Amino acid sequence: MQLAASVRESIVEQARETAPNEVCGLLGGRTGPPATVQDSIRTPNVATNPTRRFEIDPEALLAGRET
């Protein structure tokens, strides 16, 4: 799988902003070969203990599938 540089940068930025919490989000792109991740959608981590676990809000997950 290939990850676009812009997506990688966005994930790293989100991790820095939300540390020490786990990062959540959705990835989108094209199947391969090679599979390529071209887009990312940030989603909040709604886990009860976000420093140790991650959970994506079901509404955010459904909204992401529609884009």
C-alpha positions in Angstrom: 0.0 0.0 0.0 1.2 3.5 -0.9 0.4 6.5 1.3 0.3 10.0 -0.3 2.7 12.4 1.4 -0.1 14.8 2.1 -2.1 12.1 3.9 1.0 11.1 6.0 1.6 14.7 6.9 -2.0 15.2 8.0 -1.9 12.1 10.2 1.3 13.2 11.8 -0.1 16.7 12.4 -3.3 15.2 14.0 -1.2 13.0 16.2 0.8 15.9 17.5 -2.3 18.0 18.1 -4.1 15.2 20.0 -1.2 13.6 21.9 -1.3 11.6 24.1 -4.6 10.4 22.8 -4.9 7.7 20.1 -5.6 9.1 16.6 -8.7 8.2 14.7 -9.7 8.7 11.1 -10.7 7.2 7.8 -8.5 6.6 4.8 -9.7 6.5 1.2 -8.1 5.8 -2.1 -7.8 3.3 -4.9 -7.3 -0.4 -5.0 -4.1 -1.6 -6.6 -1.8 -2.7 -7.6 -0.6 -0.9 -5.8 -3.3 0.2 -3.4 -2.9 4.0 -2.9 -4.3 6.0 0.0 -5.1 9.5 -1.4 -7.4 11.0 1.2 -7.9 11.1 5.0 -10.8 12.2 7.1 -10.2 13.1 10.7 -12.6 11.7 13.2 -12.7 12.3 17.0 -11.7 9.5 19.3 -14.7 8.8 21.5 -13.2 6.0 23.5 -13.7 6.2 27.3 -9.9 6.0 27.7 -8.5 7.7 24.5 -4.9 7.5 25.7 -5.1 3.7 25.6 -7.9 2.9 23.1 -9.5 4.3 20.0 -13.1 4.3 18.9 -14.7 6.1 16.0 -18.1 7.6 16.5 -20.5 5.5 14.4 -22.1 8.7 12.9 -18.6 9.9 11.8 -18.0 6.5 10.2 -21.2 6.6 8.3 -20.7 10.2 7.2 -17.2 9.3 6.0 -18.6 6.4 3.9 -20.8 8.9 2.1 -18.0 11.1 0.9 
